[in-house]
């Protein structure tokens, strides 16, 4: 007679433990940031960067875990330009000395205001920026435009492109897919009537790959 497998921790307790761990990682990140500023050592900068990346992945997990398959966007009138400036400032001087810094794409043409959830969009773009920096050779571009009744955020890099990127996975950490799933969930959470957001990935004609988040 088969026995039922143990279900593990109750969901409420698992969520509390995850949030507690996220808070502890945040405190550790702050300590490592101070250490990196006081001790100009590559190892200190690397530890801070790894801790921050781990905390960001926990935030992604908690966002998807709490959504339980349905992520709800709390949209308000926001400034796409201000969101880009905030993201750019966070990535202007990466902790990893070998990481490619993020630049604002000069082709960016943001509308004054748009209706979207800034917290969710920031999470999605952070995930896209992290992925682009893993493969970029010299530049990562961040931009936004209005096209076909959609607000379109994009992240572009000059790496090997989508088809060739898999060949570089042996030298870089494997992508768990959590960031990609988060981006798609964020896109689907933005709706206008019968239209829903979507994610587009394609190779650039000039080389590299481009991620686009289309919000209705």
LINUR-V766704 format. One record per backbone hydrogen bond with DSSP energy under -0.5 kcal/mol. NH is the residue of the N-H (numbers start at 1). CO is the residue of the C=O. If there is no record, write none. Layout:
nh: <NH/NH>
co: <CO/CO>
This chain:
nh: <14/15/16/17/18/19/20/21/22/23/24/25/26/27/28/29/30/31/32/33/34/35/36/37/38/39/40/41/45/46/47/48/49/50/51/52/53/54/55/56/57/58/59/60/61/62/63/64/65/66/67/68/68/69/70/73/75/76/78/78/80/83/84/85/86/87/88/89/90/91/92/92/94/97/99/102/103/105/108/109/114/116/116/118/121/122/123/124/125/126/127/128/129/130/131/132/133/134/135/135/136/140/141/142/143/145/147/147/150/151/152/152/153/153/154/155/156/157/158/165/166/167/168/169/171/172/172/181/182/183/184/185/186/187/188/189/190/190/191/192/195/197/197/198/200/202/204/207/210/211/212/213/214/214/215/215>
co: <10/11/12/13/14/15/16/17/18/19/20/21/22/23/24/25/26/27/28/29/30/31/32/33/34/35/38/39/41/42/43/44/45/46/47/48/49/50/51/52/53/54/55/56/57/58/59/60/61/62/63/64/65/64/67/189/73/116/76/114/78/79/80/81/82/83/84/85/86/87/88/89/91/95/96/91/140/142/105/144/78/76/114/116/117/118/119/120/121/122/123/124/125/126/127/128/129/130/131/132/132/101/156/103/154/152/145/150/147/215/145/150/151/213/143/211/141/209/139/161/162/164/165/166/168/168/169/177/178/179/180/181/182/183/184/185/186/187/189/195/192/187/190/214/212/210/208/204/202/155/200/153/198/212/151/213>
